[in-house]
């Protein structure tokens, strides 16, 4: 695996992705760069460039987790001004999601990664480089049955192409 920007994430299936896209079509008009539909995801842990680290250690860290499946309810919208991001998130974070993120961080330290110190804020980025908007009420919460997590990489896409590629998947029990 050559040097590439890697991250662990939750990747929605077709039904959840369709619900996310539907919310985009009925939400407020947003001026910004909309994510490609295939790129909608929730980052768990960002790894950055491999730079000589062994991919086998990263894969073993993921395989060693005994995470459980759970339901994620996306019911909260917002805007972060510094990165200019419009997002959708759960109002409350399910315990299995917290355990999954903490477990990955703990195991990845053995691979030479230093865990991020800031508080984990689960969210799905809808727009980047967006103008400020106020949070809006969803027509109905999006129910996301989470049964797996993935290792993904980012690349430099052409216009209207997906930016991310799923490299590997792991099931949650």
C-alpha positions as CSV (number, residue, x, y, z in Angstrom):
1,X,0.0,0.0,0.0
2,X,1.7,3.3,-1.1
3,X,1.6,6.4,1.1
4,X,-2.0,7.6,1.2
5,X,-4.3,9.4,3.6
6,X,-6.3,6.8,5.5
7,X,-9.2,6.9,8.0
8,X,-11.6,4.5,9.7
9,X,-15.2,5.4,9.1
10,X,-18.8,4.3,9.1
11,X,-20.1,4.1,5.5
12,X,-23.9,4.3,4.9
13,X,-25.6,1.7,2.8
14,X,-27.8,2.7,-0.2
15,X,-31.0,3.3,2.0
16,X,-29.2,5.6,4.5
17,X,-27.4,7.4,1.7
18,X,-30.7,8.0,-0.1
19,X,-32.2,9.4,3.2
20,X,-29.2,11.7,3.6
21,X,-29.6,13.0,0.0
22,X,-33.3,13.5,0.5
23,X,-32.6,15.7,3.6
24,X,-30.2,17.7,1.4
25,X,-33.0,18.3,-1.1
26,X,-35.5,19.5,1.5
27,X,-33.2,21.4,3.8
28,X,-32.2,25.0,3.5
29,X,-30.3,26.3,0.4
30,X,-26.6,26.0,1.2
31,X,-23.9,27.8,-0.7
32,X,-20.9,25.5,-0.6
33,X,-19.3,22.4,-2.0
34,X,-21.7,19.5,-1.6
35,X,-20.2,16.1,-0.9
36,X,-20.4,13.5,-3.7
37,X,-23.2,11.0,-2.7
38,X,-20.7,8.1,-2.6
39,X,-18.5,10.1,-0.2
40,X,-21.0,10.5,2.6
41,X,-19.6,8.9,5.7
42,X,-18.9,9.3,9.4
43,X,-15.2,9.4,10.3
44,X,-14.2,7.3,13.3
45,X,-10.4,7.9,13.4
46,X,-8.3,9.8,11.0
47,X,-4.8,8.3,10.4
48,X,-3.3,10.6,7.8
49,X,-0.4,9.5,5.6
50,X,1.1,6.1,6.3
51,X,4.7,7.3,5.8
52,X,6.3,3.9,6.4
53,X,3.9,2.6,9.0
54,X,3.0,-1.0,8.4
55,X,-0.6,-1.4,7.0
56,X,-0.7,-4.9,8.6
57,X,-0.6,-3.3,12.1
58,X,-3.6,-1.0,11.1
59,X,-5.5,-4.0,9.8
60,X,-4.7,-6.1,12.9
61,X,-5.9,-3.2,15.1
62,X,-9.3,-3.2,13.4
63,X,-9.6,-7.0,13.3
64,X,-8.9,-7.3,17.0
65,X,-12.0,-5.2,17.9
66,X,-15.0,-7.0,19.1
67,X,-17.4,-4.1,18.5
68,X,-21.1,-4.5,18.5
69,X,-23.6,-3.4,15.9
70,X,-25.9,-0.5,16.9
71,X,-28.5,2.0,15.5
72,X,-27.4,5.5,14.9
73,X,-30.1,8.2,14.8
74,X,-29.1,11.3,12.8
75,X,-31.4,14.0,14.1
76,X,-29.2,17.1,14.6
77,X,-27.9,19.6,12.1
78,X,-25.3,22.3,12.4
79,X,-22.5,24.5,11.1
80,X,-18.8,24.8,12.2
81,X,-17.5,28.2,11.1
82,X,-13.8,27.6,11.2
83,X,-13.7,24.7,8.7
84,X,-17.0,26.0,7.1
85,X,-18.7,22.7,7.3
86,X,-22.5,21.9,7.3
87,X,-23.1,18.6,9.1
88,X,-25.7,16.1,10.3
89,X,-25.2,14.2,13.6
90,X,-26.8,12.2,16.4
91,X,-28.1,14.3,19.2
92,X,-26.7,11.7,21.6
93,X,-23.8,9.3,20.8
94,X,-24.6,5.6,21.3
95,X,-22.2,3.8,23.7
96,X,-21.2,1.2,21.1
97,X,-19.9,4.1,18.8
98,X,-17.9,5.5,21.7
99,X,-16.4,2.1,22.4
100,X,-15.6,1.5,18.7
101,X,-13.7,4.9,18.5
102,X,-11.9,4.4,21.8
103,X,-11.0,0.8,20.9
104,X,-9.5,1.9,17.6
105,X,-7.6,4.7,19.1
106,X,-6.2,2.4,21.8
107,X,-5.1,-0.3,19.4
108,X,-3.6,2.2,16.9
109,X,-1.2,3.6,19.5
110,X,0.6,0.3,19.2
111,X,1.0,1.0,15.5
112,X,2.7,4.3,16.3
113,X,-0.3,6.6,15.9
114,X,-1.0,9.3,18.4
115,X,-4.7,9.6,19.1
116,X,-6.4,12.9,18.6
117,X,-6.9,14.7,21.9
118,X,-10.0,16.7,21.0
119,X,-13.4,15.2,21.9
120,X,-14.9,12.9,19.3
121,X,-17.9,14.6,17.6
122,X,-19.7,12.1,15.3
123,X,-21.1,13.7,12.2
124,X,-21.6,13.3,8.5
125,X,-20.2,16.3,6.5
126,X,-22.8,17.4,4.0
127,X,-21.1,20.6,2.6
128,X,-17.5,22.0,2.8
129,X,-16.5,25.6,2.2
130,X,-20.1,26.5,3.0
131,X,-21.5,29.8,4.0
132,X,-22.9,30.0,7.5
133,X,-26.4,28.6,8.0
134,X,-28.6,28.1,11.0
135,X,-29.4,24.6,12.2
136,X,-32.7,23.3,10.6
137,X,-35.3,20.8,11.7
138,X,-35.2,17.5,9.9
139,X,-38.4,16.2,8.4
140,X,-37.7,13.0,10.3
141,X,-34.6,11.5,11.9
142,X,-32.5,9.2,9.8
143,X,-32.1,5.7,11.3
144,X,-28.8,4.1,10.4
145,X,-28.3,0.5,11.3
146,X,-24.5,0.2,11.8
147,X,-23.2,-3.3,11.1
148,X,-19.7,-2.6,9.9
149,X,-16.9,-0.1,9.8
150,X,-14.3,0.5,7.0
151,X,-10.8,1.6,6.3
152,X,-10.9,4.2,3.5
153,X,-8.4,6.4,1.6
154,X,-8.7,9.7,0.0
155,X,-7.5,10.6,-3.5
156,X,-7.6,13.5,-5.9
157,X,-10.8,13.1,-7.9
158,X,-11.8,14.6,-11.1
159,X,-14.9,16.9,-11.1
160,X,-18.1,15.0,-10.1
161,X,-16.1,11.9,-9.0
162,X,-15.9,10.2,-5.7
163,X,-13.1,11.4,-3.5
164,X,-12.8,8.3,-1.2
165,X,-12.2,4.6,-1.7
166,X,-13.1,1.9,0.7
167,X,-10.1,-0.4,1.2
168,X,-11.4,-2.9,3.7
169,X,-14.5,-3.7,5.8
170,X,-15.0,-5.2,9.2
171,X,-18.3,-6.5,10.6
172,X,-19.7,-5.6,14.0
173,X,-21.4,-8.3,16.0
